[in-house]
Amino acid sequence: MSGWWDYLEERTRREIDADVLRDRRLPAVKTAWEALRPLGVGLYDAERVVHARYEALGDRVRRTPADPLDLPSLAARAADAPGRVAAVEAVWDGDTVHDWFVVLVAVLDSPEGESHLATVHHRRDAPPPGVTAAAAGRALADRLGVPFHFPSPDVPDDLAPRWRSAEGPPP
């Protein structure tokens, strides 16, 4: 375990553990970082403290279930979107906690915008998130009779061109 844990006050330790037990990683990291920052500890080490708590608490952590990727669930989410679905799009995103992941969105017309469908994280014993998101997104787009767009399925790229760009949707 990270040696920084010993520098935390008991109240702060309880707060971090409470967040970890509820699978609230970002608030736990924020609490650890704010408490340790006066000691010169950076964000990376605060993340390591929280990661160590996840390992220490193990099966007691109430993990947040993954977004459902089955076709009926995705179709229901698309049907709940606040507009007509013009396309289904997969977009890479990432952060320091989850690394790279893919977000599936319904691209909307009238009103123009997008609606979140699912987030696909890397999971042990599962294909990479790009493969999983592409399969689920393509199936949903086929069911809805709209285009599917994933500009960079094999390589994480959060700057890849979106379906609806200044030039208009791809052909």
TIVO-887727 format. One record per residue (C-alpha): residue in three letters; chain; z negated, y negated, x negated. Coordinates in Angstrom, 2 decimals. Each point is the difference from the previous one (the first is absolute). Last residue first. Example, Ala and Ser with C-alpha at 12.3 -4.5 7.8 and 13.67 -1.06 7.14 Angstrom:
@residu SER&chaine A&w -7.14&v 1.06&u -13.67;
@residu ALA&chaine A&w -0.66&v 3.44&u 1.37;
This chain:
@residu PRO&chaine A&w 47.00&v -10.44&u 21.17;
@residu PRO&chaine A&w -3.05&v -1.65&u -1.52;
@residu PRO&chaine A&w -1.90&v -2.41&u 2.21;
@residu GLY&chaine A&w 0.62&v -3.72&u -0.36;
@residu GLU&chaine A&w 0.77&v -2.09&u -3.09;
@residu ALA&chaine A&w -3.43&v -1.68&u 0.03;
@residu SER&chaine A&w -1.56&v 3.42&u 0.20;
@residu ARG&chaine A&w -0.76&v 2.36&u 2.85;
@residu TRP&chaine A&w -0.03&v 3.47&u -1.43;
@residu ARG&chaine A&w -2.12&v -1.08&u -2.96;
@residu PRO&chaine A&w 1.28&v -0.31&u -3.55;
@residu ALA&chaine A&w -2.20&v 1.70&u -2.62;
@residu LEU&chaine A&w -2.88&v -2.16&u -1.25;
@residu ASP&chaine A&w -2.78&v 2.52&u 0.71;
@residu ASP&chaine A&w 1.73&v 2.56&u -2.19;
@residu PRO&chaine A&w -1.51&v 3.47&u -0.37;
@residu VAL&chaine A&w 2.75&v 2.35&u -1.21;
@residu ASP&chaine A&w 1.54&v 2.86&u 1.98;
@residu PRO&chaine A&w 0.46&v -1.48&u 3.47;
@residu SER&chaine A&w 1.12&v -3.46&u -1.13;
@residu PRO&chaine A&w 1.85&v -1.86&u 2.77;
@residu PHE&chaine A&w -1.43&v 2.01&u 2.89;
@residu HIS&chaine A&w 1.85&v -0.95&u 3.19;
@residu PHE&chaine A&w 0.34&v 2.07&u 3.16;
@residu PRO&chaine A&w 2.49&v -1.16&u 2.62;
@residu VAL&chaine A&w -0.72&v 0.29&u 3.73;
@residu GLY&chaine A&w 0.53&v 2.79&u 2.56;
@residu LEU&chaine A&w -3.72&v 0.22&u 0.82;
@residu ARG&chaine A&w -0.20&v 3.73&u -0.76;
@residu ASP&chaine A&w 2.15&v -0.39&u -3.11;
@residu ALA&chaine A&w -2.14&v -2.93&u -1.19;
@residu LEU&chaine A&w -3.14&v 2.08&u 0.52;
@residu ALA&chaine A&w 1.37&v 2.96&u -1.97;
@residu ARG&chaine A&w 1.21&v -2.29&u -2.80;
@residu GLY&chaine A&w -3.40&v -1.69&u -0.23;
@residu ALA&chaine A&w -1.92&v 3.30&u -0.14;
@residu ALA&chaine A&w 2.27&v 1.50&u -2.67;
@residu ALA&chaine A&w 0.15&v -3.20&u -2.04;
@residu ALA&chaine A&w -3.76&v -0.51&u 0.20;
@residu THR&chaine A&w -0.73&v 3.50&u -1.31;
@residu VAL&chaine A&w 2.49&v -0.27&u -2.86;
@residu GLY&chaine A&w -1.19&v -3.47&u -1.01;
@residu PRO&chaine A&w -3.67&v 1.05&u 0.28;
@residu PRO&chaine A&w 0.44&v 2.81&u -2.53;
@residu PRO&chaine A&w -0.14&v 3.50&u 1.51;
@residu ALA&chaine A&w -3.40&v 1.33&u 1.00;
@residu ASP&chaine A&w -2.66&v 2.18&u -1.69;
@residu ARG&chaine A&w -1.97&v -3.07&u -1.04;
@residu ARG&chaine A&w 0.84&v -3.05&u 2.05;
@residu HIS&chaine A&w 1.89&v -3.14&u -1.00;
@residu HIS&chaine A&w -0.29&v -2.53&u 2.78;
@residu VAL&chaine A&w 2.31&v -0.44&u 3.00;
@residu THR&chaine A&w -0.85&v -2.97&u 2.21;
@residu ALA&chaine A&w 1.12&v 0.20&u 3.60;
@residu LEU&chaine A&w 1.80&v -1.83&u 2.83;
@residu HIS&chaine A&w -0.58&v -3.70&u -0.71;
@residu SER&chaine A&w 2.05&v -2.31&u 2.22;
@residu GLU&chaine A&w 2.65&v -2.37&u -1.23;
@residu GLY&chaine A&w 1.42&v -3.38&u 0.84;
@residu GLU&chaine A&w 2.59&v -1.52&u 2.32;
@residu PRO&chaine A&w -1.14&v -0.30&u 3.58;
@residu SER&chaine A&w 2.50&v 1.03&u 1.22;
@residu ASP&chaine A&w 1.09&v 2.27&u -2.79;
@residu LEU&chaine A&w -2.50&v 2.14&u -1.87;
@residu VAL&chaine A&w -0.06&v 1.92&u -3.28;
@residu ALA&chaine A&w -2.31&v 2.97&u 0.57;
@residu VAL&chaine A&w -2.05&v 0.52&u -3.12;
@residu LEU&chaine A&w -0.85&v 2.90&u -2.30;
@residu VAL&chaine A&w -2.17&v -1.01&u -2.97;
@residu VAL&chaine A&w 0.31&v 1.94&u -3.24;
@residu PHE&chaine A&w -2.68&v 0.40&u -2.67;
@residu TRP&chaine A&w -0.44&v -0.92&u -3.66;
@residu ASP&chaine A&w -3.48&v -0.07&u -1.60;
@residu HIS&chaine A&w -2.70&v 0.49&u 2.64;
@residu VAL&chaine A&w -2.80&v -2.07&u -1.52;
@residu THR&chaine A&w 1.83&v -2.49&u -2.22;
@residu ASP&chaine A&w 2.55&v -0.79&u 2.66;
@residu GLY&chaine A&w 3.43&v 1.06&u 1.06;
@residu ASP&chaine A&w 2.92&v -0.54&u 2.31;
@residu TRP&chaine A&w 3.31&v 1.76&u 0.48;
@residu VAL&chaine A&w 1.95&v -0.60&u 3.21;
@residu ALA&chaine A&w 1.40&v 2.51&u 2.49;
@residu GLU&chaine A&w 2.03&v -1.47&u 2.86;
@residu VAL&chaine A&w 0.77&v 1.02&u 3.56;
@residu ALA&chaine A&w 2.63&v -2.09&u 1.72;
@residu ALA&chaine A&w 0.69&v -2.24&u 3.03;
@residu VAL&chaine A&w -3.18&v 0.83&u 1.94;
@residu ARG&chaine A&w -0.20&v -2.20&u 3.11;
@residu GLY&chaine A&w -3.18&v -2.03&u 0.18;
@residu PRO&chaine A&w -3.80&v 0.04&u -0.01;
@residu ALA&chaine A&w -0.21&v 3.49&u -1.52;
@residu ASP&chaine A&w -1.74&v 2.54&u 2.24;
@residu ALA&chaine A&w 3.14&v 2.17&u 0.22;
@residu ALA&chaine A&w 0.13&v 0.10&u -3.80;
@residu ARG&chaine A&w -3.61&v 1.22&u -0.09;
@residu ALA&chaine A&w 0.81&v 2.70&u 2.56;
@residu ALA&chaine A&w 3.08&v 1.05&u -2.00;
@residu LEU&chaine A&w -2.13&v 0.27&u -3.15;
@residu SER&chaine A&w -2.54&v 2.21&u 1.78;
@residu PRO&chaine A&w 2.70&v 2.21&u 1.60;
@residu LEU&chaine A&w 1.87&v 0.36&u -3.34;
@residu ASP&chaine A&w -2.95&v 1.12&u -2.09;
@residu LEU&chaine A&w -1.07&v -2.44&u -2.70;
@residu PRO&chaine A&w -3.60&v -0.55&u 1.05;
@residu ASP&chaine A&w -1.76&v -2.62&u -2.14;
@residu ALA&chaine A&w -2.35&v 1.72&u -2.43;
@residu PRO&chaine A&w -3.56&v 0.54&u 1.09;
@residu THR&chaine A&w -2.65&v -2.30&u -1.47;
@residu ARG&chaine A&w -2.33&v 2.16&u -2.04;
@residu ARG&chaine A&w -3.60&v 0.31&u 1.15;
@residu VAL&chaine A&w -1.54&v 0.36&u -3.48;
@residu ARG&chaine A&w -2.74&v 2.68&u 0.02;
@residu ASP&chaine A&w 2.43&v 2.47&u -1.59;
@residu GLY&chaine A&w -0.22&v -1.70&u -3.39;
@residu LEU&chaine A&w -2.85&v -2.51&u -0.36;
@residu ALA&chaine A&w 0.13&v 0.17&u -3.81;
@residu GLU&chaine A&w 3.80&v -0.06&u -0.14;
@residu TYR&chaine A&w 0.27&v -2.96&u 2.36;
@residu ARG&chaine A&w -2.81&v -1.67&u -1.98;
@residu ALA&chaine A&w 1.97&v 0.49&u -3.23;
@residu HIS&chaine A&w 3.02&v -1.64&u 1.61;
@residu VAL&chaine A&w -2.22&v -2.93&u 0.97;
@residu VAL&chaine A&w -1.19&v -0.51&u -3.59;
@residu ARG&chaine A&w 3.57&v 0.46&u -1.27;
@residu GLU&chaine A&w 1.22&v -2.72&u 2.37;
@residu ALA&chaine A&w -2.68&v -2.34&u -1.37;
@residu ASP&chaine A&w 1.23&v 0.87&u -3.50;
@residu TYR&chaine A&w 3.55&v -0.98&u 0.91;
@residu LEU&chaine A&w -1.15&v -3.20&u 1.70;
@residu GLY&chaine A&w -1.64&v -1.35&u -3.12;
@residu VAL&chaine A&w -3.61&v 0.13&u -1.21;
@residu GLY&chaine A&w -1.14&v -3.09&u -1.88;
@residu LEU&chaine A&w -3.66&v 0.43&u 0.95;
@residu PRO&chaine A&w 0.30&v -2.79&u 2.60;
@residu ARG&chaine A&w 2.88&v 2.08&u 1.49;
@residu LEU&chaine A&w -2.25&v 3.00&u 0.72;
@residu ALA&chaine A&w -1.27&v -0.93&u 3.46;
@residu GLU&chaine A&w 3.28&v -1.53&u 1.17;
@residu TRP&chaine A&w 1.95&v 2.97&u -1.38;
@residu ALA&chaine A&w -2.23&v 2.59&u 1.66;
@residu THR&chaine A&w 0.12&v -1.75&u 3.37;
@residu LYS&chaine A&w 3.78&v -0.48&u -0.20;
@residu VAL&chaine A&w 0.50&v 3.63&u -1.01;
@residu ALA&chaine A&w -2.03&v 1.17&u 3.00;
@residu PRO&chaine A&w 1.90&v -2.35&u 2.33;
@residu LEU&chaine A&w 3.28&v 1.44&u -1.33;
@residu ARG&chaine A&w -1.04&v 3.66&u 0.26;
@residu ARG&chaine A&w -1.12&v 0.08&u 3.63;
@residu ASP&chaine A&w -0.11&v 3.78&u 0.36;
@residu ARG&chaine A&w -3.06&v -0.18&u 2.33;
@residu LEU&chaine A&w -2.13&v 1.83&u -2.62;
@residu VAL&chaine A&w 1.46&v -2.33&u -2.64;
@residu ASP&chaine A&w -1.05&v -3.09&u 1.95;
@residu ALA&chaine A&w -3.56&v 1.29&u 0.44;
@residu ASP&chaine A&w -0.07&v 1.00&u -3.68;
@residu ILE&chaine A&w 0.96&v -3.52&u -1.06;
@residu GLU&chaine A&w -2.65&v -1.57&u 2.23;
@residu ARG&chaine A&w -2.69&v 2.43&u -1.20;
@residu ARG&chaine A&w 0.87&v -0.74&u -3.64;
@residu THR&chaine A&w -0.17&v -3.75&u 0.72;
@residu ARG&chaine A&w -3.49&v 0.39&u 1.50;
@residu GLU&chaine A&w -1.10&v 2.08&u -2.99;
@residu GLU&chaine A&w 1.09&v -2.68&u -2.45;
@residu LEU&chaine A&w 2.97&v 0.89&u -2.19;
@residu TYR&chaine A&w -0.27&v 0.43&u -3.76;
@residu ASP&chaine A&w -0.33&v 3.80&u 0.20;
@residu TRP&chaine A&w 3.37&v 0.25&u 1.73;
@residu TRP&chaine A&w 1.62&v -1.67&u -3.03;
@residu GLY&chaine A&w -0.27&v 3.24&u -1.99;
@residu SER&chaine A&w 2.96&v 1.40&u 1.92;
@residu MET&chaine A&w -0.59&v 3.57&u 1.09;
